[in-house]
Amino acid sequence: MATSIFGATAISGGGDGAMDSIKTATIADGDICFCVDVNEEFLVYRYESSSAETESSPAVIIPDDNLTGTGAWILSDMTQDVITCYGGIVMIDGRSITWDTAPAVDHTCTGSIFSGTAGENLVFGNMCYLKADGKYWKADADASTTMPVTAMAAATIAADAAGIMLKRGWARDDTLTNTVGSPIFASCTAGEQTQTAPTGSGDQIQIIGQAEHADYFYFNPSLDVLELT
């Protein structure tokens, strides 16, 4: 386990900010060094104190003051190492990206998010449509002019302010009592969701997701909308 994390602006050269200028007396086995060079290339190295490899840039970098013949910075193989971003976001194993489909915390979501501007005050879970003014407003299935749902507010967002919106993914709201496996529709109550399809004349029928638990659901709004007559 790393005891220290270093930062560098070059992997070699011996100058200020270069990884090979880090004193071996300050490095321990397993330490990590992040390097972002002038070309904005991001590299991650792990120090192996027992390594006797010959320097071979960029894979193996030996500290300039290393006089023992062992110890080197080894470039991490990011296609093999497993990286976990905690907080219910994403795991990468070099072959796939796996979203957390069961958010562990109330009023959180995972999936494809973006920054959107609210046309009115929004709270987490509000279903929104994109108006001609380029802002997101609460969707209302009573009329085609306030539809279709294309995003969900993923936080409290004040009117005319930018905030986090969910485009597609999983959302948890402990106030929900959804029936697992059943579709979720846009509601005739502005900003809400329902598992009962609207029935009134002129109402808009849009499936916006599916309940996977009483408290969380998969948000995946269809752009196919049916208007009742």
SVG drawing of the C-alpha trace seen along z (x, -y; Angstrom):
<svg xmlns="http://www.w3.org/2000/svg" viewBox="-61 -33 87 40">
<polyline fill="none" stroke="black" stroke-width="0.4" points="0.0,0.0 1.3,-3.4 2.6,-5.6 3.0,-8.7 1.6,-10.2 3.8,-12.4 3.1,-14.7 5.4,-15.5 5.4,-17.6 7.9,-15.4 9.0,-11.8 12.7,-12.5 15.3,-15.2 16.3,-15.8 14.9,-19.3 12.4,-20.8 9.2,-18.8 10.7,-15.8 9.9,-12.4 13.5,-11.2 14.6,-14.1 12.5,-12.8 15.0,-11.8 15.0,-8.0 15.2,-8.7 11.6,-10.1 10.2,-7.2 8.8,-3.9 7.8,-0.7 4.4,-1.1 4.4,-4.9 2.5,-6.5 3.5,-9.3 1.1,-11.1 2.7,-12.9 1.1,-15.4 3.6,-16.6 3.7,-19.7 1.6,-17.8 -1.0,-17.1 -0.4,-13.4 -1.4,-11.7 0.8,-8.9 0.7,-6.9 3.7,-5.3 4.3,-2.9 7.6,-2.7 9.0,0.8 11.9,0.8 13.1,4.3 13.1,3.6 16.5,4.2 15.2,3.3 17.2,1.1 15.8,-2.3 13.6,-2.3 11.5,-5.5 8.6,-5.8 8.0,-2.3 10.8,-2.3 12.3,-5.4 15.1,-5.2 15.7,-8.1 18.8,-10.1 20.3,-9.6 19.7,-5.8 23.1,-4.3 22.0,-0.9 21.0,0.7 17.5,1.5 14.4,-0.6 12.5,-2.2 9.3,-4.0 7.2,-1.5 4.5,-2.8 1.1,-1.4 -0.7,0.7 -4.1,-1.1 -5.6,1.5 -5.1,4.2 -5.4,2.5 -8.8,2.2 -9.9,-1.3 -12.9,-2.0 -14.4,-5.4 -16.4,-5.2 -19.7,-6.9 -21.7,-4.6 -20.3,-6.1 -18.4,-3.7 -15.9,-0.8 -13.4,-0.3 -11.5,3.0 -9.9,2.2 -12.7,3.9 -15.9,2.4 -17.6,-0.4 -20.2,0.8 -22.6,-1.6 -23.9,-1.1 -27.5,-0.1 -28.6,-0.3 -27.6,-3.8 -26.9,-3.3 -27.9,-6.8 -31.3,-8.5 -31.6,-11.3 -28.6,-10.2 -28.2,-8.8 -25.7,-7.1 -25.4,-7.2 -25.1,-9.9 -25.2,-13.3 -24.8,-16.8 -25.1,-20.4 -28.4,-22.0 -30.1,-25.3 -33.4,-25.3 -36.3,-27.4 -37.9,-27.3 -37.0,-26.0 -36.3,-22.3 -35.6,-19.6 -34.2,-16.1 -36.4,-13.8 -38.3,-16.5 -39.0,-15.2 -38.1,-17.9 -38.6,-18.9 -36.4,-21.2 -38.2,-24.4 -37.4,-26.6 -35.6,-29.0 -32.9,-26.3 -33.9,-25.7 -35.3,-22.7 -38.8,-23.0 -41.1,-20.6 -42.7,-18.2 -46.5,-18.0 -48.3,-15.2 -51.5,-17.2 -50.3,-18.8 -47.8,-18.3 -46.3,-21.8 -44.9,-20.7 -43.5,-17.4 -41.5,-15.1 -39.5,-14.3 -35.8,-14.3 -34.0,-14.8 -34.3,-14.5 -33.1,-17.0 -30.3,-15.3 -30.1,-18.1 -31.9,-21.2 -31.5,-23.8 -32.7,-27.4 -34.5,-29.1 -32.1,-30.3 -29.2,-28.5 -27.1,-25.6 -27.2,-22.3 -26.7,-18.6 -29.3,-16.7 -29.6,-13.0 -29.9,-12.1 -30.1,-8.3 -29.3,-6.1 -30.5,-5.0 -32.1,-7.2 -33.0,-6.6 -35.8,-8.4 -36.9,-6.8 -40.3,-8.5 -41.2,-6.3 -43.3,-3.2 -43.1,-1.9 -44.1,1.5 -41.0,3.4 -40.9,4.3 -43.6,1.9 -43.1,-1.0 -42.9,-4.6 -44.8,-7.3 -44.6,-11.0 -47.3,-12.4 -50.0,-15.0 -48.7,-16.6 -45.9,-18.8 -42.4,-17.3 -43.7,-14.1 -43.7,-10.4 -46.4,-7.8 -47.0,-4.2 -50.5,-4.8 -50.7,-6.0 -52.6,-9.2 -56.2,-8.7 -57.5,-12.2 -58.2,-13.6 -55.0,-15.4 -52.9,-13.7 -49.4,-12.5 -48.3,-8.9 -44.6,-8.6 -42.7,-5.8 -39.7,-7.3 -38.3,-4.3 -38.9,-1.2 -39.0,-0.5 -36.2,1.9 -37.0,1.4 -39.6,-0.4 -37.1,-3.2 -35.1,-3.3 -35.7,-3.1 -34.0,-3.1 -34.5,-6.5 -34.5,-6.0 -37.1,-8.2 -38.5,-7.2 -39.0,-9.9 -42.0,-8.1 -45.1,-9.9 -48.7,-9.0 -51.4,-11.7 -54.9,-10.5 -58.0,-11.7"/>
</svg>
